[in-house]
Amino acid sequence: MYEKFNLLPAIIHTTIMIDIIIGLLALVLLFFLPGFLLALIIWPKKDSLSMEYDLLLKCVIGMVFSMIISILVGIVLYGIDGMQAPKDTQSIRLWLILSVISIILGSISWNSGGLRDLVIRKPTRAKGGQSIDDELNRLSAEKRKLQEKIAMMESEEYKSDKVLIEEAAVRIPALKKEIATINQRIDELVESEEIGAEDEKVV
């Protein structure tokens, strides 16, 4: 008899944990998941919104989309039966509809590559074993430095000094040539990354 009573706290604790998990899943479904999947459909490629904060921006936009979707679904449900259905029934209908929407959007996003590339991130490598993303970031930073040097040499400070003008006349073409080489390398890396993504789709 005492053993049965000793199980009561464990049962209560388990029930509370289940309620918390269900509540968290409901919040994710209500305020995040369907909108995030929709964002992956609209912007399937990595870095399509930002080089540094792409995933963060998609999460924020996804939250906005999710709230809009949830409001629209709520309006439709309210238009169907108003306030006649019990609250539990209304909640269950809302979660079911949002779940179906999420499954549909997830399937579309997987086929378009947005969700698949997020879940299955195969490491792509450039020459020397460095990742393509790291190499692109390095080349972009190097390109910005060269552009800053050219801008400095084209400034009024350089134009006011004959020696600096002669130096700029020699160095600017060389710097522009380096930038052209970097641009060519960036194009090659982007093309190889796109080919790799297409190969993954075929597989």
N, C-alpha and C positions, 0 to 999 in steps of 0.2 A: 504493500500500500504506500509506504514512504517512497519507494523507488518511482512510483507513478507520479507522485507529487514533485519529486526532484526533476522530472522531465519537463515540468511546466515552464520554468524560466528559459530552458533551451528552446522550447516550442515558441514562446513569446518572442525571444531574440531572433529566431529564424523568420518568423512572420514579419517582424519589423524590417529585417534586412531585405526580404522579398519585396515589401512595400516600397522601400527606398529605391531598390533597383528598378522596379516598375515605374516609379515616379521619374527617375533619371532618364529611362528609355522614352517615356512619354514626352519629356521636355526636349530630348534630342529630335524626336520625330516631329514635334510641334514647331520648334524654333530653329532647326538646323538642317536635318538630313535632306528633305525633298528640295529645298532651295539650293543647297550645296551641289547636289547632283545636277540640278538644272544649270548651275553656273559652269560645271564641268562640261556640259553639253554645248553651251554657248562659247566657252573658251577652253577647248579640249587640250590645246598645246601648252606645254610648260613655258613659263615666262611670257605668256601672251598678254598679261596685264602689267607685270613688272619683273625686272631681272632679280630683284632682291626679296620682294614681298609678295610674290605672285600667289602663293598658297594662302597667306594671311588675307589678302584682298578677296580671294574667292570665298573664304570662310565668312568674311563680313557681308559680302554681297549675298552669299547663300542664306545667311540669317534673315536678311531683308526679304529675299524671295520667299523663304519659308513662312514668314509672318503673313505675307500677302496671300500665299496659297492657303494657309490655315484660315485666314479671314474669309476668303472666297468660298472655301468648303463649308465653313460655318454658316455663311449667308445662304448657301444652297440648301443645307439641312434645315435651317430655320424656315426657309420658304416652303419646304416640302410638308413639314408637320408642325411648324410653329413651336409652341411650348407644350404641346400635348404629350409628347413622349417623355418618359422619366429621364432624369438627368444621367443616370447610369447608361441607359440605352443610347442617349445622344452622344455620350463620351465614347462608347464602344463603336458607334457608327463613325465618329470622327477619326478614331485611331485606325479603324479598318480602311477607310477611304485614303487616309494619309499613307498607310502602309502599302496599299495597292499603287498609289501614285509614285511612291518611292521605289517600288520594285520596277515599275515601268521606266521611270527616269534612270534608274541604275542600269537597266538592260541597255537602254539607248546610249548612255554614257560609256558603258563598257565597249559596245560595238564601235562607237566613234573614237575610242582611244583615251578619253579623258580619265575615266576611272581606272581603266586597265593600266595605264602608265603610272598612275598614282600608287596602285597596289603592287604591281609587278615592276619594280624599278631595276632593270638590268643595268649594271655598270657599263657605260660606254667609255672607251679609252682612246686617247689620242696617241700620237707617237711618243715613245718614252714612258708609257704607262700612266701618264697623267690623264685625269678625267677630262672629257670634252668641255664640261661646264667650267672647270678650273682654268683650262687653257683659254677659253673664250673670255673669261673675266680678266685674265692676265693680259691678253692681247688688247682688250678694250681699255684697260688702265694705261698700257704703254702707248696706245694711240692718242689718248687724252693728253698725256705728257708731251708728246710730239706736237700736237695741235696748240698746246699752251706755249711751247717754245716759238712756234711760227707766229702766234699772236703777239708775243713779246717783241720779236724781231720786226714786226710790222707796225709797232707802236711809234708814237712821236719821239720817244727818247732815242730810239735807234736812228730815226730819220734826221735827227739834228746833228748827228756825228758822222763824218765822212768815212771814218774807219769802220764804224759799226754798220754803215750802209753797205760797204764792200763785203764785210763779213756776212751780213744777211743775204746778200746776192749770191754768195757761194753756198751757204748752209741751207737756205729755204728750199731750193730744188732737191737737195739731198734728203731733207726731212720729208718732203712731199713724196719722194720715191719710197722712203721707208713706210709711210702711211699707206701707200698703194700696195706694198707688199703685205702689210698687216691685213688690209681689207681683203686681199686675195686669199690669205690664210684663213680668215674668219669665214669667208664664203665656202671654202673647202670643208671646214669643220661643220658648218651648218648643214651643208649638203650631205655629208657623211652621216650626220645625226638623223636627218630625215630619211635617208635610205635605210638606216638601221631600224627606224620605227616602222617603215613600210614592210621590212622583212619580218618583223615581229608579228604584224597583222596577218601576213600570209601564213606564218606558222600557226 
